[in-house]
């Protein structure tokens, strides 16, 4: 080991340069690994605090119970969490993040909500929460610095009548289990999309100048060194650089942890303390990265261990065969089979779709060298310039080496393409209404307790708001199996359709917009077998206000309805707002996918850059001979650029295409949706990432001219 350390640190300028480059590369990889692990911990912390907003009912202990009701409110498409609490005695628990339980007419707000209240006119938001603001809710109760949360005090009698109410005798001790499927999905996306490129990058960095070291170690074998001694020396060299790089990675992580917390990976910022590392995370990185580097060095020297002469007898590796496509085809066939045969249970659906996706992912990695070889041979067949021919021949000669550095980007682009295809399609089918449409201006409230009648004064107040076109009461349909509401045909606004000739009462949806459809002025509502007199005796189920869709008008109308019926189950909302949480999650996943794309492509660029540097070091002599024979440097640059860029671009196209195919199969089988292509922003992110990769590769080309001069041919 001492000799190995001496070779690594005091083995001359070349050895020291190699040590610095490997350490720097490992530092970047280890830093990204730490960010990934800390990000997972931060997401878990967010989910845990989010779960604390929905405590389970508990009656254990001698403490006085507390009434607790969690509901959602909305403001301009943003979700507001409202928690109504009422203590029943002096021993009632206190909600987290606040010094005491608010009483009737009192409330606490989160910092972001306090800023929103201060910046918004009262009729649009503040008037919904009459009473006294007692102060700010602390981070212990917040999922993010941007969370909009209000804890409202109430009397026990009033709170007991609220929807979703429960009695609790402790807070924080009975947090519901985290949604494991969400966490698993996060871990799966990160592991598949980011960790793999990180590990590829670290492995590529530790193999830097592997051929040169192989020759040196082969010479040691010839003078009597044993295979074990060679393995120890190689592992010590690699581990020394990896240890230095890992230490630097930790320093980079802690230096930029605060800035990392401000990046909304999940759609919301994190608290800096949420970006923490568990002891197990630290142990895995501290031991795993150097051990992985040592393992990579041990594997790379297997030929030296077999025979010290084996290094000089280089032979062309066996070309990959077409059977590598079989897992890919099996994965596509398996997902296609379940179109129209979707299992009924969640476990059954997981068992049906997960193996297919994993088969496709594994198939892409297995088929990558074969695809690289086929593409290289096609390029060689059409090459008209020496540079293209040399690059294509070298790729076709050893496609596994050409594919190794870019395998991470293939997996990352596949995973993110599947995720974005699914997210975009679901958002298109279940997202908010288009801006400016009738749907976007339709505000409705559904009653928790169906009142017998609605005061005319309330409707008059709504209609008096400039921008409100109509306010209509919809009654409960006594006929089951039909649309839930009935209304007089004369009260149906023209924007939502009409009745047939001679019809007085029509059957309608509870907001004039049928499920999964849009509002239409040409819709003809079916007749209801009721008279106008019978209609007035039925309880009301909703009030629908048609507005001009301007945010101020919608919020003023929402405030009036919320104050008139404070025991709402679902806050007054426009189509799509009820799914705002889901939409926020979709935006978070989209944001996470974009981060993974950029990070994985940057890693792929770094891996390629390291591979290029390593390849140039190993090919100094043949390149020098080419220059001496008359080949200009620009030809050699084209060779290096083509053999790096062409496989990466081809792999990117294949990965995106297969990702969208897998997304379409999943959507068709699971939800009977047709894929909606990702927006141009997705392709722009991919393009920017690929250009960044090419720029990183181009930055290594000046090295080519410096190390392939005539003196190299003389000294090598």
N, C-alpha and C positions, 0 to 999 in steps of 0.2 A: 504493500500500500504506500509505503514511504517513497518507493521508486516511482509509482504511478503519480503521486502528488508532485514529485520533482519534475516529471515529464510535463505535467499539466501547467505548472507555474513557472518553471525555469527551463523549459525546453526550447527556448529561442523565441524570436518574434512571432513566427508562424503559430507556435503553440499558444502563446499568450493571446494573440489575436483571436484564435479559435475559441479560447476560453471566454474571452469577453463577449464574442458574438453569441455563443451558446448561452451564457449567463443572461445576456440581455433578452434573448428570445424566450428563455424559460421564465424570466421575470414577467414578460408580457402575458405568457400563457398562464402562469400561476396567479397573476393579478386578476385575469379574467375568470379563472376558476374560483377565486375567492369572492369576486363580485357575484358570480352565479350562485354560490352557496349562501352568501349573505342575502341575496335577493329572494331566494326561496324562504329563508327565515323571516324576512320582512313581510312577504306575502302571508306566511302563516300567522304572524302577529296581527296583521290586518284582519284576517279572517276570524281570529280568535276574539278580537274586540268587537267585530261585527256580530259574532254569535252572541256576545254578552248583551246585545240590545234586545235579544229575544229569549229571555230566561224561561226555564221550565217552571211550572207551578211547583211550589214547595211549601210544606206545612210542618216540617221537622223543627224541633227546638221549642223553646219557650218564648221566643221573640214575638212581638206584635206583628202580624202580617202587613204587607204593603200591597195595595192595588197597583197593577202595572199593565199598561196598554201601549203597544207600539204600533204606530200607523205611519203611512206615507203621505206627504203633502208634496206639492210641486210648485216650482217657480221658473217660468220660461224654459221648461224642459228639464230643469235640474231637480233631482230628488231631494226632498227635505225629510229627515226622520223626526217624527214627533213622538215623544214618550210622555204619556200622562201618568202621573204617580199620585198616590194619596196614602199617607201614613195613617194607620189606625191606632197608634199608641206611641208612647215615648221610646219603646224598644224596637220600633220598626227599623229595618235596615236603611242605609243611605245609599243612593245610587252612586256609582263610581264617578270620579272626576269633579264632584261638587262637595262643598263642606257640610251642607245639610239638605234635607228634603224640602223642596219648595211647598208652601201652603197654597190655599186657594187664592187665585189672582196673582201668583208669582211664577217666575220661570227663569231658567238659566239657558244661555245660548253658547254655541261653539264660537271660537274667534272668527271663523270665516262667515258664520251666519250673522254675527254682530256687525261686521263690515257691510254685509249685504243689507241689513236693516237700516244702517246709517245712510246708505247710498240710494235707497229706494223710497219713493213716496209712500206714506202710510196706507192710503186706500189700496195700493197694489200688493202690500205684504204685511207691514207692521200691524195694521188694524186686525189681522186675524188672531193676534196674540195679545188681547187686552190684559192689562195688569202691570206689574212692576218687574223690570229686569233686575235680577239679583246679582248677575255677574257672568263670568266666563266659565265654561266647562273645561276642565283640565285634560291633558293628553291621555290620561288613563282610560277615558271613555271614548276616545276618538280613533277612528281608523286612519285618519290622515289629517294634516293641517288644513286641508280644503273641505273637510266633512261639514255638511250643513245639518246640525242637530239642535233640537230645542227640547228641554225637559220642563214640562208644564205641571204645576201643582193643581190639585183639585180636591174636592170633598170626597169622602168615601162613598157617599150615596151616588154622586154623579159618576165617579170613576167606575163603580160596579156595573153601570149600565153601558159602558163603552164596549165596542167590539174588540175581540182579541184580548180581553182583559183576563188577568190571572192574579192569584195571590201568591206572594213569595215571602219567605222568612229569612232569606239570605241572598246576597248578590255576589256573583263571581264564583260561588262554590259549585254551581250546577250549570256550567256553561254547556250548551248543546254540543254534540260532537261536530267536528268540522266536516264540511262537505268533502268527503274523501275523493269523490270523483273529480271535483274541481282541482284539489291538490294533486291528485295523480296526473290530471291533464297538464297542469303546470309543470310538474316534474318531467312528464313525458316529453312535452314540447322543448323544455330547456335541455334535457338530457340528449334528445335526438337532434336538436337544432344547434346547440351551442357547445355542449361538453365534448361532443365527438370532434368538431373542428379544433377545439382547444387541445385535446389529447393528440390529435394528428400533428398539430403545430409543435407541441413539445417533443413528440417522437421524431419529427423531421429535424428539429434543431439539434437534438442529441446525436443524430446521424451525420452531422456536418463533417465533411472531410473523412467520411468513413473509409473510402477507398485508400486514401493516403495512409491512414492509420493501419489499414489491413496490410499494406505493403511493409510498413515498419514492423508490425507485429510478426509478419511472416519471416522477416529477416531475423527477428529475435528467436523464432522457433528454429531456424536453421542453425543458429549458433548455440542451441541447447536449451532454450526456455521451454518449460512444460506448458501444456494447454491450460492448466489451472493457474499458473503464474500469469499467462497472457490474459486470462479472464479477469483476474484480480486487478491487473494494471489498467485494463480497459474500463472496468467498472469504476475504479477509483477516479480515473480521469473524468468520466462522464458525471459521476456523482458529485465531484468537487464543483464542476460548473453548475450543476443543478442546484446544489445547496446554496451557492452564492446567488443564483437567479431566484430561488424561492424566497430567500431573505429579502431581496430587492422587491419581489412581488408583494410581500407583506407590507413593506414600507410604502409602496405605491398605493396599496389598498387603503391603508389608514390615512394617508395624506389626502386622498380624494373621496373619502367616505361621505363627507357632508354634501359635496356636489352630486355624488351618485344618488343620495336620498332625494334630491330635488327632481330627479328624472322620473316622470310618471309612467313607470313600466306597466302598471295595471290600470292606467287612467287616472290615478290619484298619486300625489306625492307621498313619500314615506317620512316618518320622523327619523332623524339621524340615528337615534338609539335603536331603531328597528333593524338597521343594517348591521347586525352583530354576527359573530361567528361562535358556534358552539365548540366546546372542547373537542368533540369528535371531528368537526370540520377542520379545525387546526391540525389535529393529529393526522387526518387523511392527507392533507396537503403537505405537511412537513415531512411525513414519511413516504407518502405515495409518489410525489414528483421525483425525488432523488432515486427511489427504488425503481420507478418506471424508466428513468434515464439509464440506470445501471442495467436493467433488463434489456433495453433497446441496444445498448452497446454489446451486451452478451450475445444477443441474437444476430447482430450485424457481423460478428466475428466468427460465426459458425463455420465458415469455409476455412478460416485459418486454423481452427481447432481440428478440423478433419485432416487437413494436409497443409503444411507450410508452403507447398508448391502450388496449391490449388488457386491461390490468388492470381498467379501469373498465367494460369491456363484458363482464361476467360472464354466461355462458350455462350452462344446465343440461347437465352432461356426458351423453354417450350412455349409456343404461342397458346393463348387461351382459346378454349373451344366454345362452340355455340351452345353446349349444354348449360352454360352459365345463365342462359335466358329462362331456364325452366322455372325457377322460383318466382321470377317476375310474372310469367304467364299464369302460374298457379294462383298467385295473389289476385290478379285481375279476374280470373275465372271464378274464384271463390266469392269475391264481392259481387260479381255479376249474378251469381246463382241466387243471392238473397233478394234480388229485386222482385217484389211481389210475394216474397216468402219471409217477411220480417218477423222474427220471434216476438212474442207478446211481452215477455218480461225484460226488465233492464239487464239482468244477468245474462239472459239469453242473447240480447242484442250485443252486449260486450263480447260474449263468446263468439258471436257471428262475425263482427266487423274487425275486432282487434287483430285476430290472426291474419286476416287478409292484408291489413295495412302493414303489419310486421313482415309478412312475406314479400310485399312489394319493396319495402325499405331494404331488406336483406338482399332481394333480387337485384336492386339497383347497384348496391355495393359489389355484389358478385359479378354482375354483368358489365360493370364499368370498364375493366381492362379489355374485355372483348369489344365493346363499343369503341374504345380508344383505338384498338388495333384496326378495326374496320374503317374508322374515319381516317386513320393515318394512311392506310393502303389506298383509299379513294383519293386522298390528297396527293399521294405519290403518283398515282395514275394520271392525274391532271396537272401535275407540276410542270411549269414551263421555265422556272428559274432555279438556279442551283440552290439557293437558300431554302426554298420550299421543298425541294427534293431531299436535301440533307436532313432537314427537320422531320419530314414524313418518314424517311427510312429509319431514323433513330427511334421515333415513336413506335413504329411498327416492329422494330427489333426488340424493344423492351416496354410494352404498353403498361405493364404493372407499375414500373417506376414512374412513368408519366402520369398515371392515374392516382398514385398514392397521395400526392400532395393536395389533390383537388377532391378527394373522396368526401371530405368533410363538407365542402360547399354543395356537393350533390345532395347529401342527406338533408342539409339545412334548407336548401331551396325546395326540396320535395315536401318536407314537413310544413314549412311556412306557406307553400302554395295550397296544400290541402286545407290548412287552417283558414287562410284568407278566402279561399273559394267557399268554404262552408259558412264563414262569418258573413261574407258579402251577400250570399244567397239568403241566409236567414234574415239578415237585416232588411233586405229588399222586400221580403214577404211579411215581416213582422215589425218593421221599424216605424218611425213616426211618419205622419202624413206629409205629402209634398208641400213645400212652402207656397202659400198663396191659394191653395185649394180650398174647397168648401169644407173638406174634412178637417183641415188645419184650423179652421175658424169655428168648429163645432165644440162648444163646451157643454158638458153634461154632468149632472150629479145623480147618483143612484142612492135611494134611501135605504138606510139600515132598518129602520122601523117605518113601514109604509104608512104615511099619514093619510087620513081620510080626505083631506083637502089641502090645497096650497093657498096661502093668503094672496089676494089680488094685489095687495100693497107690495109684496115681494116681486111679483111679475112686473108691476109698474116701475119699481126701482131699477130692475134690470134693463127694461126697455128704455129708461131715461138716460142710460149711459151712451154717449155718442159713439157710434160704431157697432152697437148691438142692433141687429136687424129684427130679431124676433126672440120671444121666450115662450116655450110651449110645455105644457104639462102632459105627460104620458101616463096612462093608467094601467093597472095590472090586468093582463088578459086572463080571464077565468078558464080559458080553454088551454089545456096542457098539450104539449107537442107542437104548438105553433110559435110564431114570434111572441116574445114576452109582453109586448105592449099593445094597447089599443088607444086610438085617438080619433077625435072628430075630424072628418075630411076637411072641413073648413079651417081647421087650425094647422094643417100641414103646410109649412112654408114651401114656396114654389121651388126652392133649391133642392128639396129632398124628394120631389115627385108629386104624385097626385093620386086620386081615387078613380075607379071606374064610374061610368055614367050611372046616376041614380043611387050611388052608395053614400051613406051618411057617416058610418063609422068604419075605420080601416084597422087592420092588424099591422103593426109596425115593430121594428126593433126598438130597444130602449133608448137609442140616440139617433134614430133615423138612418143609421149606417149598418147594414147587415154584416155579419161576421165574415171577414176576409174579402169584403167588397168595399167599394167607394160610394160616396154620396152621388146621387144622380137626379137631375131634374126631370128626366124622362121615365123614371121608374113608376110603375103602377102598383100600388099596394093592394093586397087582397082585401076583400070585404070581410067585416066581422059581423056575426049574427047578433048584434046588439042595437038597441035604440039609443038615441042621444040621452034620454032620461036614465036608462040603465047605466050608461057610461059615467054619469055624474055620481053614481052611488059607489063606484069602484075606487079602491085606494090608489094613490099615486105611487108610481115606481121611479120616476125620474123627472127632472126638468132639463130641457134642452135649450141652450141659448146659441143662436146663430150670430156670429160676430164677423167683423171685417178681417179677422185673423191677426190684427196688430197685437203685439205682446201686452201693451198697457191696457187695452180693452179687455183682453182675456183675463189678466190678473185682477183687474177691478171687479169683473164679474165673478171670478173665483172667490174673492174675498167676501163678497155679499152672500154667496151661496154657503161658504164655510161658516160664516157667522150665523146664518139662519138655521143651519142644521149641523151643529158642532159634533154630533155623535155619528158623523159619517163613517162608513166602513171603508170606502174608497174615496179619496178626496176628489172634488170636482176636477175633471180632467178632459183634455182633448185626446183624440185617437193617437195612440203611440206613447203617451206619457206614462200610462200604467206599466208599460214595458220599459220604462226609462232605466230601471236597474239592469234589466237584461241588456238594453242598448249600451249602457255604460260598460258592462262586462265585455260586450262585443268590441267596443272601442278600445278597451284595455287589451284584449287579446290581439286586436289589430296592431296596437302600439307595440306590444311585446313581439309580435311577428316581425314588424319592421326593424326593431332593435336587433332581433336575431339575424335578419338578413344582412344588415349592415355589419354587425360584428363578425358573422361567419365569413362574409366576403372579405372583410379586412384581414381576418385570420388566414383565409385562403391565400390572399395576396402575400402575407408575411411568410406563409409556408412555401409558396412558390418562390419568393425572393430567396429564402434560405436554400431551397433546392437549386435555384439557379446559381447561387454563390458556390454551393458545394459542387455542382456539376462543372462550373468553370474551373474550380481548383483541380478537379480530377482530369479535366481535358485540356490543361494548359499546353501540353506537348503537341497533341494533334492540331490544336488551333494555331499554335505557333508555326508548325510545319505548313499549314495551309497558307498562312500569311507569307511565309518565305517563298512558297510556290506561286505567289501572285494574287491570292484572294484578298480583296480589300476588306477592311474592318467592317464596313457597313453590311457586307454579305454575312459575316459571322454574327453581327447583331441581329440581322433578320432571322438567322437560324435559331438563335436563342429565344427571340421574341415569339416566333411561330410555334416552336415546340412547347412553349409555356402557355401562350394565349389560346391557341386553337383548341386544345382539349378542354380548357376551362369554359370557353364559350359554348362548345358542343355539349358539355355536361350540364351547363346551366339550362340550355334549351330542352334537353331530355328530362331533367328534373322538374322543370316547371310544367312541361306537358304531362308527365306522368302524375304530378300532383293534382292537376286540374281533372285528369281522368278519374283518379281515385276519389276526389271530392264529388264529382258527378255521380259515380256509382253509389257512394255513401248517401248522398242527398236523395237520390231516386229511391233507394231501398228503404231508407229510414223515414223520410218525410214526404216522398212523392213530389219533391221539388226538382225543377230543372236549374242547372248551374247558371248563376249570374256571374259573368266574368269580373274579376277584380278591376278596380278603377285604374285609371292611368297613373295615379299616384304610386301604386304598387310597382308597375313596370319602371316608373321613374326612379324609385328607390333601388330596384335591382340594377338599373343602368348606371346609376351613380356608384353603387358598390362595385360593379364590374370595372368601371373606369378607374376607380380608386385602386383596384387590384392591378390593372395594367400600368398605372402610374408607379406603383411600388415595384413592379417588375422592371419597368424602364429605368428606375433609379439605380438598378444593379448593373446596367449595361456599360457605364463608363469603366467599370472594373475590368471589362473584357480587354480593352486596348492596353491597359497597364500590365496585365499579367500574361499577355501572349506575345510579348516582344521577342526579337531574335535571341536575346540572352537566355530566354526560357528554353529554347530548343537546344542551346549549348549546355545548359546546366542540368536539364532534366534527364 
